Amino acid sequence: LGLGLRGVQRIADRLDVESGAEGTRIRAGFDTRLSVADTAQTAAAIGDALAALRRADPAAMLAQQNRDLLDALEERDLLMAEVHHRTKNNLALVTGLMRLSRSAAATEETKKVLRDLELRVKAITAIHDQLQRAAAADSAALLPLLRDVAEQTRQAFSTPDQEIEIVVEGDALHLTGSAVTDLALAAGELLTNACKHAFTGRAHGRLEVRLRRADGMLTLTVADDGCGLAPGMERPERSESLGWRMIRTMVQKHAGFIRTANGEEGGGLSVELGFGEAQLGLVDP
């Protein structure tokens, strides 16, 4: 059976080992509540099983087990591929319905709300695509995903009267699926807020997204060259909007921090989100 002496010792109720000139004798005792007749029948069944095991070809048994395992893995991969495909189709359907609803909305406020929701769903779609392309489907490179989210935001807010430029740069990092989701959604919220409020009355606006890893922290910075915060204006991180509540929840989840500051000479706003490296779960690419 391949248990070895230590394995027998673990499952036996009693184990005696006697060594002498003639060799070693081992007695293993097993307590049972079976009747004498049942015990004899069970012992006979065990004997038959051991005899069959001795007659079997170990190599053939191992080969069959490997074939069964490969079949199970193939079936799992097919199932996961179908789940990913259906999820992607459902997200595309939701996005399409939001776009149609936004086109038919009667008020600008409703259109803005639907546009924000559409951007969030698109961010989730981009995350899903990245995770599906990852080998283990459980981690992804963060920078390409941030670029996808940035491009979606740029397309959503750029108009003939106002061109938005977004630059994404930083350290190449791979994170677990849940951490990638949190950071990509947080970046999307910050970019959306900047596009909505920073460039009023301007023909051009520029945003920078920077990703850095240092001193046990991963920092995500979104900086604009817009109007900045006016004196006495409420700090954005204290806002009770859905977007900022989401950001605060994600930062707290990963033992991080939020810092906001106006740019040089009061121009533009920089928002820095810090996340604890230990909580994020960085993955070697």
C-alpha positions in Angstrom: 0.0 0.0 0.0 3.0 2.3 0.3 2.1 3.5 3.8 5.4 2.8 5.4 5.9 2.1 9.1 5.0 5.7 10.0 1.8 5.5 8.0 0.8 2.2 9.7 1.5 3.7 13.1 -0.9 6.6 12.4 -3.8 4.4 11.5 -3.3 1.5 13.9 -4.6 1.4 17.4 -1.6 -0.6 18.6 1.8 -1.1 17.0 4.6 -3.3 18.4 8.0 -3.6 16.8 10.4 -6.4 17.9 13.9 -6.6 16.5 16.2 -9.5 16.9 18.9 -11.7 15.3 16.3 -13.3 13.0 14.9 -9.9 11.8 12.1 -7.5 12.7 8.5 -8.5 13.6 5.8 -5.9 13.5 2.3 -6.4 15.1 -0.4 -3.9 14.3 -3.7 -4.0 16.2 -7.0 -2.4 15.0 -10.0 -2.1 17.2 -13.4 -2.8 15.6 -17.0 -3.0 16.7 -17.8 -5.6 14.0 -19.1 -9.0 15.0 -16.8 -12.0 14.5 -18.7 -12.9 11.3 -18.5 -9.4 9.9 -14.8 -9.1 10.9 -14.0 -12.3 9.0 -15.9 -11.0 5.9 -14.2 -7.6 6.1 -10.8 -9.3 6.5 -11.5 -11.5 3.4 -12.5 -8.4 1.4 -9.3 -6.6 2.5 -7.3 -9.7 1.5 -8.9 -9.8 -2.0 -8.2 -6.0 -2.5 -4.6 -6.5 -1.5 -4.2 -9.4 -3.9 -5.8 -7.4 -6.7 -3.4 -4.5 -5.9 -0.4 -6.8 -6.1 -1.6 -8.2 -9.5 -2.2 -4.7 -10.9 0.4 -2.9 -13.0 1.4 0.3 -11.1 2.5 2.0 -14.4 -0.9 1.2 -16.0 -2.8 2.5 -13.0 -0.8 5.7 -12.9 -1.3 6.2 -16.6 -5.1 5.8 -16.2 -5.2 8.2 -13.3 -3.2 10.8 -15.4 -5.7 10.3 -18.3 -8.6 10.8 -16.0 -7.0 14.0 -14.6 -6.3 15.4 -18.1 -9.9 14.7 -19.1 -11.1 16.5 -16.0 -8.8 19.5 -16.6 -9.9 19.8 -20.3 -13.6 19.7 -19.2 -12.9 22.4 -16.7 -11.1 24.6 -19.2 -14.0 24.3 -21.7 -16.4 25.2 -19.0 -14.4 28.3 -17.9 -14.0 29.4 -21.5 -17.8 29.3 -21.9 -18.3 31.2 -18.6 -15.9 33.9 -19.8 -17.6 34.2 -23.2 -21.0 34.5 -21.7 -19.8 37.1 -19.1 -18.2 39.2 -21.8 -21.4 39.1 -23.9 -23.6 40.0 -20.9 -21.3 43.0 -20.1 -21.5 44.1 -23.7 -25.3 43.9 -23.6 -25.4 46.0 -20.4 -23.1 48.6 -22.0 -25.3 48.7 -25.1 -28.5 49.2 -23.1 -26.9 52.0 -21.1 -25.8 53.7 -24.3 -29.3 53.5 -25.8 -30.8 54.7 -22.6 -28.4 57.7 -22.5 -29.3 58.6 -26.1 -33.0 58.6 -25.2 -32.6 60.4 -21.8 -34.6 63.6 -21.5 -32.3 65.5 -19.1 -28.6 66.2 -19.1 -28.4 65.0 -15.5 -29.7 61.6 -16.5 -27.3 61.4 -19.4 -24.4 62.2 -17.1 -25.4 59.5 -14.6 -25.8 56.9 -17.4 -22.4 57.9 -18.9 -20.7 57.4 -15.5 -22.3 54.0 -15.1 -21.3 53.0 -18.6 -17.7 53.9 -18.0 -17.7 51.8 -14.8 -19.1 48.8 -16.7 -16.5 49.3 -19.5 -13.8 49.3 -16.9 -15.0 46.0 -15.5 -15.1 44.6 -19.1 -11.5 45.7 -19.6 -10.5 44.0 -16.3 -12.3 40.8 -17.3 -10.6 40.7 -20.7 -7.1 41.2 -19.1 -7.8 38.4 -16.6 -9.0 36.1 -19.3 -5.8 36.6 -21.3 -3.6 36.0 -18.3 -2.3 32.4 -18.1 -3.7 31.6 -14.7 -6.8 33.8 -15.2 -6.2 35.1 -11.8 -3.6 37.9 -12.3 -3.0 40.6 -14.8 -0.5 43.3 -15.8 -1.8 46.6 -14.3 -0.3 49.2 -16.7 -2.0 47.9 -19.9 -5.3 47.8 -18.1 -4.9 51.4 -16.8 -4.2 52.4 -20.4 -7.4 50.7 -21.5 -9.4 52.5 -18.8 -7.7 55.8 -19.7 -8.6 55.4 -23.4 -12.2 54.6 -22.7 -12.4 57.7 -20.5 -10.7 59.9 -23.1 -13.2 58.8 -25.8 -16.1 59.4 -23.5 -15.2 63.0 -22.6 -13.5 64.3 -25.7 -15.7 66.5 -27.9 -15.1 68.7 -31.0 -14.9 71.6 -28.5 -12.6 70.0 -26.0 -9.8 67.4 -26.5 -8.7 65.3 -23.5 -5.2 63.9 -23.4 -4.3 61.1 -20.9 -0.8 59.8 -20.4 -0.2 56.5 -18.4 3.3 55.5 -17.2 5.0 53.7 -14.4 6.3 50.4 -13.1 5.3 47.2 -14.8 3.5 45.2 -12.1 1.3 42.1 -12.0 -1.4 41.9 -9.4 -4.0 39.3 -8.3 -7.5 39.6 -9.9 -9.2 41.3 -7.0 -6.4 43.9 -6.5 -6.3 44.7 -10.3 -10.1 45.2 -10.2 -9.8 47.7 -7.3 -7.0 49.8 -8.7 -8.5 49.9 -12.2 -11.9 51.0 -10.9 -10.2 53.6 -8.6 -8.2 55.0 -11.6 -11.4 55.1 -13.6 -13.2 57.1 -10.9 -10.4 59.6 -10.6 -10.1 60.1 -14.3 -13.9 60.6 -14.6 -13.9 63.2 -11.8 -11.0 65.1 -13.4 -12.7 65.1 -16.9 -15.9 66.4 -15.4 -14.6 69.2 -13.2 -11.0 70.2 -14.1 -11.3 71.6 -17.7 -14.4 73.7 -17.7 -14.3 76.3 -20.5 -11.0 74.9 -22.0 -10.3 73.5 -25.4 -7.7 71.1 -24.1 -7.0 69.2 -20.9 -4.1 66.9 -19.9 -4.1 64.1 -17.4 -1.2 62.0 -16.1 -1.6 58.6 -14.5 1.5 57.3 -12.7 2.1 53.9 -11.0 4.9 53.5 -8.6 6.2 50.8 -6.2 8.4 51.8 -3.3 8.9 51.3 0.4 6.3 48.6 0.7 3.6 50.7 -0.9 2.1 50.9 -4.4 1.0 54.4 -5.3 -1.4 55.4 -8.0 -1.4 59.1 -8.9 -3.8 60.9 -11.2 -2.8 64.5 -11.9 -4.5 67.1 -14.1 -3.5 70.6 -15.4 -6.9 72.0 -14.8 -8.3 74.6 -12.5 -7.3 73.0 -9.2 -9.1 73.5 -5.9 -10.3 77.0 -5.1 -9.6 78.3 -1.5 -12.3 77.0 0.9 -13.5 74.3 -1.5 -14.3 71.0 0.1 -11.6 68.4 -0.2 -12.7 65.9 -2.9 -11.7 62.9 -0.8 -14.4 63.9 1.7 -17.1 63.8 -0.9 -20.1 61.5 -0.3 -20.5 60.7 -4.0 -20.6 57.0 -5.0 -17.3 57.3 -6.8 -15.4 58.6 -3.7 -17.1 56.2 -1.4 -15.8 53.4 -3.7 -12.3 54.8 -3.6 -12.2 55.1 0.2 -13.4 51.5 0.6 -10.7 50.2 -1.8 -8.0 52.2 -0.1 -9.1 51.0 3.4 -9.3 47.4 2.2 -5.6 47.6 1.2 -4.3 49.5 4.2 -3.6 52.6 2.1 -4.0 56.4 2.1 -5.4 59.3 0.1 -3.5 62.5 -0.6 -4.7 65.5 -2.6 -2.8 68.6 -3.5 -3.0 71.5 -5.9 -0.2 71.7 -8.5 2.4 74.4 -8.7 1.1 78.0 -8.4 -2.4 76.5 -7.6 -2.9 75.0 -11.1 -4.2 71.5 -11.5 -5.0 68.8 -8.9 -3.0 65.7 -8.0 -4.7 62.8 -6.2 -2.4 60.1 -4.8 -3.7 56.7 -3.7 -1.4 54.5 -1.6 -2.0 50.8 -1.2 -0.1 48.4 1.1 2.0 46.0 -1.0 1.4 43.1 1.4 -2.4 43.5 1.1 -2.4 43.8 -2.7 -0.8 40.4 -3.5 1.8 41.2 -6.1 2.4 38.4 -8.6 5.8 37.6 -10.3 5.1 38.0 -14.1 
